[in-house]
Amino acid sequence: MERTIQNLFFLSLLILMLQVDQFSLAVVRRTSEASEPLAASAPEGIDCGSACEYRCSKASRHKMCIRACGTCCARCHCVPPGTSGNEDVCPCYANMTTHGGRHKCP
């Protein structure tokens, strides 16, 4: 009797694990399908060098600004206009943070 209960418990646990695995696979598929059109619509032809040079032209730490801006531009394919602010134009750029939780992009 005890052995039967153990077998049933093990079987139900196995079924539960399979259902969780199938659910997580379905979530991954849905997430990747939803993100594909966004990635395809991002403008790839931005000149990060000149965009960041202008963005950082008034920065007190020019080299650090250029390095951070270049990283953000490469990931987001976008640099907000002007030397500061205007981050609503490029939400990816505005929302990127460092490990410490500070804004990464100048």
GUTI-501129 format. One line per 2 residues: their letters; for each residue x, y, z of C-alpha. Coordinates in nm, 3 decimals. Example, Ala and Ser with C-alpha at 12.3 -4.5 7.8 and 13.67 -1.06 7.14 Angstrom:
2
as) 1.230,-0.450,0.780 ~ 1.367,-0.106,0.714
//
This chain:
106
me) 0.000,0.000,0.000 ~ 0.275,0.244,0.097
rt) 0.471,0.154,-0.215 ~ 0.165,0.230,-0.432
iq) 0.126,0.573,-0.272 ~ 0.494,0.647,-0.333
nl) 0.460,0.542,-0.698 ~ 0.151,0.760,-0.744
ff) 0.325,1.055,-0.582 ~ 0.630,1.011,-0.805
ls) 0.411,0.980,-1.115 ~ 0.210,1.293,-1.031
ll) 0.532,1.484,-0.964 ~ 0.669,1.372,-1.300
il) 0.350,1.483,-1.479 ~ 0.364,1.820,-1.303
ml) 0.726,1.871,-1.412 ~ 0.636,1.790,-1.773
qv) 0.348,2.040,-1.767 ~ 0.573,2.314,-1.625
dq) 0.832,2.241,-1.893 ~ 0.570,2.260,-2.171
fs) 0.430,2.584,-2.026 ~ 0.774,2.748,-2.010
la) 0.847,2.640,-2.368 ~ 0.518,2.796,-2.483
vv) 0.605,3.122,-2.303 ~ 0.949,3.133,-2.464
rr) 0.797,3.074,-2.808 ~ 0.537,3.349,-2.759
ts) 0.799,3.593,-2.629 ~ 1.037,3.530,-2.918
ea) 0.756,3.562,-3.174 ~ 0.647,3.893,-3.020
se) 0.999,4.036,-3.018 ~ 1.091,3.947,-3.378
pl) 0.888,4.224,-3.547 ~ 1.035,4.485,-3.312
aa) 1.390,4.379,-3.389 ~ 1.320,4.383,-3.762
sa) 1.182,4.738,-3.750 ~ 1.482,4.889,-3.566
pe) 1.690,5.119,-3.790 ~ 2.027,4.952,-3.842
gi) 2.192,5.232,-4.042 ~ 2.265,5.481,-3.762
dc) 2.619,5.621,-3.747 ~ 2.688,5.573,-3.376
gs) 3.024,5.747,-3.392 ~ 2.897,6.083,-3.514
ac) 2.572,6.063,-3.316 ~ 2.764,5.999,-2.993
ey) 3.026,6.260,-3.076 ~ 2.754,6.524,-3.091
rc) 2.565,6.381,-2.791 ~ 2.882,6.397,-2.578
sk) 3.019,6.726,-2.717 ~ 2.943,6.915,-2.395
as) 3.020,6.635,-2.148 ~ 3.283,6.702,-1.884
rh) 3.410,6.342,-1.913 ~ 3.412,6.318,-2.292
km) 3.587,5.980,-2.334 ~ 3.365,5.805,-2.079
ci) 3.055,5.959,-2.239 ~ 3.163,5.841,-2.586
ra) 3.226,5.488,-2.459 ~ 2.889,5.461,-2.280
cg) 2.700,5.622,-2.567 ~ 2.865,5.388,-2.818
tc) 2.756,5.083,-2.617 ~ 2.401,5.212,-2.586
ca) 2.381,5.304,-2.954 ~ 2.508,4.961,-3.060
rc) 2.242,4.788,-2.850 ~ 1.950,5.024,-2.919
hc) 2.033,5.150,-3.271 ~ 1.927,5.492,-3.147
vp) 2.076,5.805,-2.986 ~ 1.846,6.082,-2.865
pg) 1.891,6.420,-3.036 ~ 2.075,6.702,-2.861
ts) 2.349,6.698,-2.601 ~ 2.122,6.589,-2.314
gn) 1.762,6.498,-2.239 ~ 1.516,6.399,-2.515
ed) 1.533,6.039,-2.393 ~ 1.163,5.986,-2.471
vc) 1.267,5.960,-2.838 ~ 1.464,5.643,-2.766
pc) 1.311,5.439,-2.478 ~ 1.569,5.158,-2.504
ya) 1.848,5.414,-2.458 ~ 1.665,5.578,-2.168
nm) 1.588,5.253,-1.983 ~ 1.933,5.091,-1.998
tt) 2.098,5.080,-1.655 ~ 2.429,4.980,-1.501
hg) 2.467,4.695,-1.253 ~ 2.426,4.956,-0.980
gr) 2.088,5.068,-1.116 ~ 2.205,5.405,-1.253
hk) 2.131,5.526,-1.607 ~ 2.396,5.386,-1.837
cp) 2.344,5.604,-2.139 ~ 2.442,5.973,-2.141
//
